[in-house]
Amino acid sequence: MLETGSEYPRYVTPGFKPFDPVKLARETEKIVTRIRNGRCERKYTAFYATGVYGGIATGYAVGCCLRCVFCWVGWSRDFPEKLGRFYSPEQAFEKLREAAHKYRVNKLRISGAEPTLGKDHLLSLLEYVEDSEFPLFILETNGILFGVDKDYVRRISRFEKVHVRVSLKAGTPEAFAKKTGAIPESFEIPFKAIENLLDYGVSFHVAAMSLDPRIMTPEERASLIKRLAEIDVNLLLNLEEEIIDPYETTLARLKLAGFKLKWPLREVYTPIRDIVMEPEKEK
């Protein structure tokens, strides 16, 4: 059993022993969720609005089941027992609503960690969203729990306002283990989440840290693209490709993991969407 002591994974270091992300998810849920008055409360550190997605109110949640070396999230990811406070689904929704009204935005999301931790909390929160004035809730996830719990995806599919963003971390099992700390065998789980989302007709798109040649080789990128195309080639048309941003926590985690990247990034890959959508040359 994983514990929040010396055996609880904090961040990747050279010689790091890979962990089972599903097991880590369950152990982390014990830290970041609790039952009070019959409701599942979850830990958050803040509620605010940010400019991404054209302006969105955000709940900054605590805890994750991966340890990505390029993660931008604060140290609440690594030390969930030390940071944040508990909110009921209703309290979390009200905080999101306050932030949305204060900053005059009409979209909501949970970020800063893995929002699918605490299934009952998230589903209850989405009930409030569904009955609210807000037209869209963006659910950002690493896909681990959606990949192993198809019923979770089925229940998400009931909500008309939810759009899911599945973030892929690597293009091969070996690279997945190196970049996330998780066992190579778990590489396929996020792809299973994508298949589950397709099966239930959930609105979603895929994101990947795949534009940055410092963190992904051409061969790995090709493998990632091939794997997505095997599921549905249309996934490539809306693929959101990312590069590493030099947040303070990102730089610290890269250094701890032994990655030495040059800054600033001077060249990126051509976005796959631009390649796929490139018009045929005139004959």
N, C-alpha and C positions, 0 to 999 in steps of 0.2 A: 504493500500500500504506500502511495505517495503521501508525504506529510509536509506541513509548512515549516519544516526545519531544514536540516542539511540535505535531505533527499528531494526536497521540492525544487523542481527546475526553475531557475531565475532567469538566466540568459546563457547563450551559447559561448563556450570557451574552447580553445584547442583541447582535443581529447575528450570532449563532452560525450556522455553516454546518452544516445537517443532514447526518447521516451515514447510511450503510447499516448497520442493526443486525445483519444477518447477517454482513457483513464484519467488523464490530467484534467480534462473538462469536468468530469464528475467530482474530482477532488477539489477543483477550483470553485465549483458550484457550492460546495459545503462552506466555503469562505465568503463568497460574495452574495449568497442568498440566505434567507431565513424565513420561517413562517411565523407571522404575528397576526393574531385575530383572524385566522383562517385565510390570510392573504400571503402571497409570496413576495417578500420585499427583496430589493436588489440594491447593491452598492453603486453609488455615483459619486464623482468628485465635484462636478459642476454642471450647470445648465446655461447655455449662452447661444448666440447666433454667430454664424460664420458665412463668408462670402461664397463658398463652393456651392454648386448646384444653383447658382443665381441668388443665393441667400437662403439659409435654412437654420431653423432652431435645432440645437443639438444637446442631447444628454450625454455627458462624458462618463461612460461606464467603467467599471473596474474588473480586471481579470481577463485572461485569455488562455487558450489551450494550445497555442503555438508560441515559439520564441524566435520570431523572425529577426535576423541580424540587421535588417534595414528598417525595422519598425520605428515610427516617429512618436509613438504613444509615450506618455509619462511613465514614471517608475511604478505607478499603480498597477501596471501590467505584471511586473516582476514581484512586487511585494503587496499583494492584494489585501493581506490581513492588516496592513499598517495604514492604509489610506482609504478615504471615502466614507460615506455614511449611507445608511439604509433608507430607501424610499419605497412606499407601496406603489402599485401601478397607478392608482389615482393621483398620488402625490407627484410621481414622476411626470405624468401627463400634464398636471397643472403647472409644473415648473417649465415644461416645454411650451405650454400655451403662453405663459408669462413672457418667456424669451421671444416667442414669435410676435406677440403684440408689441413688446418694447422696441423691437428692431424692425417691425413692419414687414415681416416675411410670412409666407403662408405654407411652408413645407417643414416637415419634422424628420428627425432621425436620431438614432443612437450611434455613437462612435466612441473612439478611444479605447476600445477593447473588443471582446466578442459578444455582441448583443444577444446571440441565441443561447448563451448560458442563462439558466433560469427560465425554462420553457413556460411555466405557468405565469411567471411575471410578464414575460413578453406578450404572450397571448392575451392576457388581461389588459395590458397597456394598449394593445392594438384594438381592443373592443372600444376603448375610450376614443381612440383616433377615428375609428369607423363612424362613430356617432357625432363627430365634431365638425366644425366648419372648415377644417383643413383638408385639401384635396389629395395630398400625397405624403406618404411616409416612406423614406428610403431606408431599407434594412441592409446594412453592410455586414458581410459575413465571410469567414474563411471557408465555410462549407463543410466543416467537419461534422457537426451534429446533423445538418440536413442530409449528409451523405449516409449516415448510419441509422437515421430515424425517418423513414419515409412518411410515417403518420404525422410527424411534425410539419413536413412540407404540405401534406394534405390539409392540415388545419390552417396553415398560413394561406392556402389558396382560397379560403373563404372570405378573405379581406380584399375588397375591391381597391383600396387605396394604397396597398403595399407594392413597392417595387424593390426587388432584391438585387444587390450588387455582390457578386461572388468574386472574391479576390484570390487569384491563383498565385502561388509563390515561386514555382519552379517548373521546369519542363521535363525533368527526369527524376526517378526515385532517389538517386544518389545526391543530386543537387537539392532536392527537397529536404533531405536529412541534414545536409550541410548548412542550409540557409534558415531552417525552421527549428532544428533540434529534434524533430520528430522521426520516428522509425521510418525507413524507406518504404515499408509495406503500406504505410498510410497515405502514400502519394496519390493513390487512385481515389481516395474518399471524396475530395472536392469535385472530381469529375462525376462521381456517382450522384453528388448533390445536384449538379447541373442536369443530369438525366432525370432525376426526380422532379425538378422544377419544370422541365419540359413535359413530363408525363401528366402533371397536374395543371398545366397551362398558367403557371404563375408568371407575372411580368418580371423580367430580370435581364441583366446583361452581365458579361464577364469582364473583369479587370485583371491585368497581369503586370508584374514588374519586368517588362520584356523589351523596353526601348533602350535600356542601359547596358552597353557592352561591357562595362566594368563588372557587372554582377551576373550577366548571362551570355554565354558563348553563342555564336551563330548556330552551332549544332543543337544546343539545348533549346534555343528559340524555335528552330525548325521542328523539333520534337514536340514542343508545346502546341504549336500551330497545327501540326498533323493530328495530335490527339483531339483537339477541339473539332477539327474538320471531320474526324471519324464519328463524332457525336452528331453534329449538324453544322454544315459549312456556313450556314447563315449566322452562326455565332461570331464568325470572323468579321462580319460587316459592322457589328456594334462593339467590337473588342476595344476596351479602354486600356491603352498601354501607358505605362508609367516609367519614370526614372526616379532614382533615389534623391531625395531632398536632404540637405545637410542640417537637419534639426540637431539640437544638442544631444538628445537621447539617441538619435540615430548614429551620430558619430561615436558616441560612447560604446554602443553595442557592437558596431563594426570593429572598433579597436579591441574590445574584449574578445571577439570571435577570431581575431587575427587577420581580418580583411584590411588590406592597404589600398585605398582608392585615391586616385588623383582628383583634385578639385581645381577649377570647376570642370564639369563634363564638357568636352569640346565637340563631340560627335555622337549622334544617336542613330539607331537603325531607322530605316524607312518604315513608318507605321504600316502594319499589314493591311489595314483597311484601305489605305491609299493604293496598295498594290492590287488588292482584290477589285477595287472600284475603278481602277485605271481604264479609261476608254481604249478600245482597240485602235491601233494606229491605222491611218488610212493606207490602203493598199495602192 
